[in-house]
């Protein structure tokens, strides 16, 4: 089963030599990063391709690389086979094997045979049009790529994921859920009368509210693997892998109640903050991530039309809505 994607780095190739430059200016930071790096597993980093900059940690004795959404190392590359290559961990070594792929697997431009070829630090794997870099466990560069990706795909105001990363994660999790026949749900919500807060109390007050909502939800309501993002303006989205619709609906109601009850105090004034929420879950016949997202969005609009500060569950196939 593929791991949840790290926030990808931006679309240009990244110079690995930037690692040292990033840390040399702050010796204390360098020491901290070295200590963090010691805890990291060996990994493959996507240098060119999608998801750009993503780190695939090699945590199991055998991991499949391929275009199949169920692959351990899933690459969105039409030039590779569904089960293209295999990573094996044996007697302290990490080996790369080809699985009879149509276009071949290349290690430092040498074609890999079926038998395993050992990987060494900074080896380059070429699979289709994708290029991955191997880093052994404990390398400082692993932390660098993680920091770079986080900065590129974090909303600067709230500290949660931004829309770009959310859409990447939604696409990956949708494919995985379809391939493995597992549950996937989505919560979409925005803040009621948010323009009124900005107009009455100023945009600093609005920023404060957005930051408080992000803190409240992230720290009190979500599991570590839930993907929580600021979708835009006062809109937020939560991606819930392995989550049934009934579970997502219950979470959405807890979220609604928590926002309503929270004391948003700005300059000693309590600001009135509530949210309208839409929920959708993956069903047979849902053909794209966009369909699922649109269903949750429309359910959120239904919550607003019904008086705001409420939760509505959508049926993406029938268009029926059920409010709470």
Buried (B, 14 or more C-beta within 10 A) or exposed (E): EBBBBBBBBBEEEBEBEEBEEBBEEEEEEBEEBEEBBEEBBBBBBBBBBBBBBBBBBBEEEEBBBBBBBBBBBBBBBEBBBBBBBBBBBEEEEBBBBBBEBEBBBBBEEEEBEEEBBEBEEEBBBBBBBBBBBBBBBBBBBBBBBBBBBBEBBBBEEBEBBBBBBBBBBBBBBBBBBBBEEBBBBBBBBBBBBBEEBBEEBEEEBBBBBBBBBBBBBBEEBBEEEBBBBBBEEBBBBBBBBBBBBEBBBBBBBBBBEBBEEBEBEBEEEEBEBBBBBBBBBBBEEBEEBEBBBBBBBBBBBBBBEEEBBBBBBBBBEEEEBEEB
